[in-house]
Amino acid sequence: MDKEQIAKMQAGRRANHALNGKYAIDLTVDQKETLERVRMYCPSAVNVFLKAFSKRSMAAAVKAKCIECTNLQKAEVTRCTISGCPLWRYRPYQRDAVGVDKTDENDI
């Protein structure tokens, strides 16, 4: 077995451990593709997506959808201006560094 084959095998084991470890779930083909994109472009959100896909947390599902909607850019979730979205009021990362709520008081 050469180094490339060993590396592929180890990567597969890590991926299976992530899927079969804390969140033992069966993913659809689309969910697997989404998870691969998240692993490549926003690895810090992998657990959020796994938790959402496992149906363990509705909050994680909202967070995952917002991250996906902003092209896997967490910072953009805070700056979201799509107030017509049904999830807009529930989106994560609404507070800035000093803890002030960024929602517009006129919208409440």
Beta strands, then each sheet from edge to edge (+ up, - down):
end
